[in-house]
Amino acid sequence: MITVLSLGAGVQSSTLALMAAKGDITPMPDVAVFADTGYEPKAVYSYLEWLKTQLPYPIVTVSKGNLKEDHLASRLHTGDRVAALPTFIQKDNAEVVLNLRQCTAEYKIAPLTKYIRETLLQLKPRQRAPKTHVVDQWFGISYDEIQRMKVPFVEPWRRNVYPLVEKHIRRGQCLEWMAKHNYPEPPRSACLCCPFHSEEEWLKIKSGDQEEWQDVIEFDQAIRSSNGIRGKEFLHRTCKPINEVDFFTLENAGQMSLLDECEGYCGV
């Protein structure tokens, strides 16, 4: 049996990784895999490097490419197909619809699954996986986010495991455990451009690293370039440029969050 930890370098998955390292959760993973979209906050990459010095098992980084650069190239230059983000699209008649969300599947799930199949199981492309259960894939989803638990699509060889849920550990308890062991608090793990940021998260980005905030502003502007979509894309549900949104107002209280995200791979 191979145990793989899906590592986002955020609060829950980092706590899970360190709990396993200390033997508080067993068995110890064989490997932790970080699926890099190329557009995480700097704090996530810094924390990932710190985790590498703490864990007795390896951390492997996999990637499909750079989500930001791929989107900008498509919007501004090539026009090539790119995985859709769950942006808010304002149509010509002012109707607002939520765009498809393909980013998680293509930038998180696919490279991680490819690594498990080709590197850990030594399968060739398109080769059939075993018909028996050979991989446990751990996810750092806490008990208070139990709605994000998912089961793989008809894959008898792989089982999703949620150790924090099994032990009824909530996000706040993760932070308490980290503090108890004198570990630095992990950052929030999610792409800078994720439309599922809550108002609080957007405000943290705006108030944080100004280079990252300016980057988000420019990205938000760029996705409104001609891209074959009937309407204009925005990162925020108000369909305003992100730098014009007042994140303090009650008007925006309905912004979706990562709890609405349905794959369980992001923001852990």
C-alpha positions in Angstrom: 0.0 0.0 0.0 1.3 3.4 -1.0 0.2 6.4 1.1 0.3 9.8 -0.6 -0.4 13.1 1.1 -1.9 15.8 -1.1 -0.1 18.8 0.3 -1.3 22.4 -0.3 1.0 23.9 2.3 -1.9 25.6 3.9 -3.3 25.2 7.5 -4.9 21.8 7.3 -2.6 19.8 5.0 0.5 21.2 6.8 -0.9 20.2 10.2 -1.7 16.8 8.8 1.8 16.4 7.4 3.5 17.4 10.7 1.1 15.3 12.8 2.1 12.3 10.6 5.8 13.2 11.1 5.3 13.1 14.9 3.3 9.8 14.8 0.0 11.5 16.0 -1.6 10.2 12.8 -0.5 6.9 11.2 0.8 5.5 9.0 3.4 7.9 8.0 2.9 8.9 4.3 5.4 7.6 1.7 5.4 11.0 0.0 3.7 14.4 0.1 2.9 15.9 -3.3 2.5 19.6 -3.9 0.6 20.4 -7.1 2.0 23.8 -8.1 -0.2 26.1 -10.2 2.6 28.7 -10.3 0.2 31.3 -8.8 0.2 30.7 -5.1 1.1 33.5 -2.6 4.8 33.9 -1.8 4.0 32.8 1.8 2.9 29.4 0.6 6.1 28.7 -1.3 8.1 29.9 1.7 6.2 27.6 4.0 6.6 24.7 1.6 10.4 25.1 1.8 10.2 25.2 5.6 8.1 22.0 5.6 10.9 20.2 3.6 13.2 20.8 6.6 10.7 19.3 9.1 9.3 16.1 7.4 11.1 12.8 7.5 9.4 11.8 4.2 9.9 13.5 0.9 7.9 16.4 -0.6 7.6 16.3 -4.4 6.4 19.2 -6.5 4.4 18.5 -9.7 3.0 21.0 -12.2 1.1 21.3 -15.4 2.4 24.8 -16.0 1.9 28.3 -14.7 -1.8 29.1 -14.5 -1.2 32.9 -14.6 1.2 32.8 -17.6 -1.0 30.3 -19.5 -4.1 32.6 -19.1 -2.3 35.8 -20.0 -0.7 34.2 -23.1 -4.1 32.9 -24.2 -5.9 36.2 -23.5 -3.3 38.6 -24.9 -1.4 36.6 -27.6 -2.1 33.1 -28.7 -5.8 32.6 -28.2 -5.1 29.0 -27.4 -7.5 27.0 -25.2 -6.8 27.4 -21.5 -8.5 25.8 -18.4 -11.4 28.0 -17.3 -11.4 29.7 -14.0 -14.7 30.1 -12.0 -14.9 33.7 -12.9 -18.0 35.8 -12.9 -19.2 36.7 -16.4 -21.3 39.8 -17.0 -23.3 39.3 -20.2 -24.4 42.2 -22.5 -27.8 42.1 -20.9 -26.2 42.6 -17.4 -27.0 39.0 -16.4 -24.1 37.5 -14.3 -23.2 33.8 -14.6 -20.5 31.7 -13.1 -17.9 30.4 -15.5 -16.8 26.8 -15.7 -14.2 25.7 -13.3 -11.5 23.6 -15.0 -8.5 24.9 -13.2 -8.6 22.4 -10.3 -8.9 19.4 -12.5 -6.1 20.5 -14.9 -3.6 22.2 -12.5 -4.2 20.2 -9.3 -5.8 16.8 -9.9 -4.3 15.8 -13.3 -0.5 16.4 -12.4 -1.0 14.7 -9.1 -2.7 11.7 -10.6 -0.1 11.5 -13.3 2.7 11.4 -10.7 0.9 8.6 -8.8 0.3 6.5 -11.9 3.6 7.0 -13.7 6.1 7.5 -10.9 4.7 5.6 -7.9 2.9 2.8 -9.8 5.2 2.7 -12.8 2.3 2.7 -15.2 2.8 3.8 -18.8 0.4 6.4 -20.3 -3.1 4.9 -20.8 -2.0 1.7 -19.2 -4.8 0.2 -17.0 -4.4 0.7 -13.3 -4.6 -2.2 -10.9 -8.1 -3.5 -10.1 -7.3 -3.7 -6.4 -6.8 -1.0 -3.8 -3.1 0.0 -3.9 -3.0 3.7 -3.0 -4.4 5.8 -0.1 -4.5 9.4 -1.0 -4.7 11.7 2.1 -6.4 15.1 2.0 -6.1 17.8 4.7 -9.7 18.6 5.0 -10.9 19.3 8.5 -14.1 18.2 10.2 -15.7 21.6 9.8 -15.2 21.4 6.1 -16.6 17.9 5.8 -18.7 18.8 2.8 -15.6 19.0 0.6 -14.9 15.2 0.9 -15.2 13.5 -2.4 -14.8 10.0 -3.8 -12.7 9.3 -7.0 -14.5 8.6 -10.2 -14.7 4.7 -10.3 -11.1 4.1 -9.4 -10.8 0.9 -7.3 -7.1 1.3 -7.1 -7.2 4.6 -5.2 -9.0 5.5 -1.9 -9.4 9.1 -0.6 -8.6 9.3 3.1 -9.4 12.2 5.4 -7.5 11.7 8.7 -8.5 15.1 10.2 -12.2 14.3 9.6 -11.8 10.8 11.0 -10.4 12.4 14.2 -13.0 15.2 14.3 -10.2 17.8 14.1 -11.4 21.3 13.1 -9.4 24.1 11.5 -9.1 26.0 14.7 -7.7 22.9 16.4 -5.1 22.6 13.7 -3.9 26.1 14.6 -3.9 25.2 18.3 -1.8 22.1 17.6 0.7 24.0 15.5 1.0 26.7 18.3 1.4 24.0 20.9 4.4 22.5 19.1 5.9 26.0 18.4 5.4 25.6 14.6 4.9 28.8 12.6 1.3 29.3 11.5 0.7 28.2 7.9 -0.6 30.7 5.3 -3.9 30.4 3.4 -3.3 28.1 0.4 -5.1 29.2 -2.8 -4.2 30.8 -6.0 -4.0 34.6 -5.8 -6.6 34.9 -8.5 -9.1 32.5 -7.2 -12.7 33.9 -7.5 -13.7 31.7 -4.5 -11.8 34.0 -2.1 -14.0 35.3 0.7 -14.2 39.1 1.3 -11.8 38.6 4.3 -9.3 36.7 2.1 -9.5 39.4 -0.6 -8.8 42.0 2.0 -5.8 40.1 3.3 -4.4 40.0 -0.2 -5.1 43.7 -0.7 -3.5 44.6 2.6 -0.5 42.3 2.2 2.3 42.1 -0.3 1.7 45.0 -2.6 3.5 43.4 -5.5 1.1 40.4 -5.3 -1.9 42.7 -5.0 -0.8 44.7 -8.1 -0.3 41.4 -9.9 -4.0 40.4 -9.1 -5.2 43.8 -10.4 -3.4 43.3 -13.6 -4.6 39.7 -14.0 -8.2 40.8 -13.4 -7.9 43.5 -16.1 -6.3 41.1 -18.5 -9.0 38.4 -18.4 -11.5 40.9 -19.9 -9.5 40.9 -23.1 -11.1 39.2 -26.1 -11.3 35.5 -25.3 -14.3 34.1 -27.1 -16.6 34.5 -24.1 -19.8 36.4 -24.6 -19.5 38.9 -21.9 -16.8 40.3 -19.6 -15.0 38.2 -16.9 -14.3 39.4 -13.4 -12.7 37.9 -10.4 -15.3 39.3 -8.0 -19.0 38.7 -8.0 -19.9 42.4 -8.2 -18.4 42.4 -11.7 -16.3 45.4 -10.8 -12.5 45.7 -11.3 -11.0 44.1 -8.3 -9.2 47.3 -7.2 -12.6 49.1 -7.1 -14.3 46.6 -4.8 -15.1 47.6 -1.2 -14.5 44.4 0.7 -16.0 45.9 3.9 -19.5 46.3 2.6 -22.4 44.0 3.2 -23.3 44.2 -0.5 -20.5 41.6 -1.2 -21.4 39.2 1.6 -22.5 36.6 -0.9 -19.1 36.0 -2.5 -18.5 32.3 -2.9 -15.8 30.7 -0.9 -13.5 27.6 -1.1 -16.2 25.7 0.8 -18.2 25.9 -2.5 -15.2 24.4 -4.3 -16.1 20.8 -5.1 -12.9 18.9 -5.6 -11.2 19.2 -2.2 -7.8 19.8 -3.6 -7.5 23.6 -3.2 -7.1 25.8 -0.1 -5.8 23.2 2.3 
